[in-house]
């Protein structure tokens, strides 16, 4: 997979994980093991892509606080371009809290993302000259106006935006007309909500999103794999076998590896299969971004584990 440059735009947050030592019980105290790391969808995608050989710039907003300063230093250590990171004096750096079952499955997620309300179109206007052409990635942590501006900008500058829906409420920040979006990542619940089709099958939902104007769709189905759709058709891809340690960050890894695969010349089906390998490797790690992730590890994992 050849090195390529991509700009990642969106969420950067402090991740706090609390893993229950026994099955969680509501309305009472639960013993947990805790840890802190740096996360956020766009930040995690940026780190994963950097580990896979891409040249990455991150555009996000941090608080003027200790968490923000430490995250900025960590990004620089990873070799991620931080020239366009913004700082807020009004809000603290975003935080995401994951409460995990003993087996690593997410029981509850809590998000303090108020800082991203400050991420207006003006932040993008200041850096338009650096966009060049090619792929950019954005997540739906961006406000509605900023998301619409980014898609319009992509149309004008011949960029190919890849967008992650993030959550069922946030997918509604996308315009009904998806034309101009080069690749949309979302899960089945998000797709059904966006389309207002609660009973749509994965394949029907993917087809409907293509009809709305998106060029490519990766619709994830958890442990059942994903559906990849583009002008060549719709294909279901099975997930790779994995022993779950911590499910946090698997979707971000899938996005990153899929994008790196596309930039390296793979078609969508091949690139998405690389994404499933990155997701499997990530759930087997205690870290939201697997520190030993590499192109060689992806290819080896894909060749050793059966996939659809």
Steps between C-alpha positions, in 0.01 A plus 500: 500500500670815378528800731244771423392827660161541661341769718285375791242746633285459811511358849803486729425404859632350820376143532429359844425129522344328797498120465269321740662222700170311507167533319369855528206564731285812472427741786798390707878532516701276267870420547701590188852534364557842342736656249542819300614539140456737209216438256226655293394364162708727274800480736485120514462473122798733460719291732399174335573642155836634613592155632400358160739730316283795400607861544227646720385845607243536779258792518314517831449724803641450850448679827767728644565248776737225606312231305520708183870576535587137572297380201672749270843373608388142447381577146837655417677194640294285261611710204154648439491856362334725762544842335127547458388397849287769668479591869193601701494721807129433560487122520719224638647230278234247402468181704349162420431247776456133407352266760590147398370161597764252626522351148584840350162570340375857537227530763465878490675794339497855638618793292582861593541652153377858552831639378420391144215751485780752445623314192339733246564535126748782572751241627487326164510823300832584662665183371336458157827570321658192664230257390650435156311213341427142591357335813387671816330336796243660729276375778151617589619659823515812281202736527238485224613822330864393501418157361297649215774755430760223484300297247441812287871583521586148390283537191669831411857380556468147357563343840372154591353513850457189710255555784419298812147533641627454864155436653129476426427862603807642323436332164210742463754782466554383143294657222233279342690533172823303546653595165859612542573239770760257372455242776253481787565279804203418722331210674158352426315694771650827375407417142143413591464820702640718222277339239195480731471134406506307831461159336746540210738210445872583490512459122185708446632774728833509317324519164280785622802695623666460161179629341522804730830589331782344707767346278590214736348355817650288777213389724621311806311214666704431814618140521306421181745702292400779264343590169713684243316676218612708203430529129624145448235354728431397858702234681485361851836443671525280806681603815826334599515275804626685807529458875350821639703679763358850444264602217582872529656643186424209266287715270771767479757237403267361234459849351872570500603173337224525240614850404867404486403204281306723261786751483736211428302394194271228640136489395234551767453129568873439549540814709206413724645153560817672625268702723353184652853381580582830673177479700574142612852593605372800694237312704774258603703787645436689821576827318252698288774520234714189480862617545655232277258551211680488165429414135689171541294403806177575311597288201619212720181506706284504189683202351482293820134555594202410284278785378197524273 
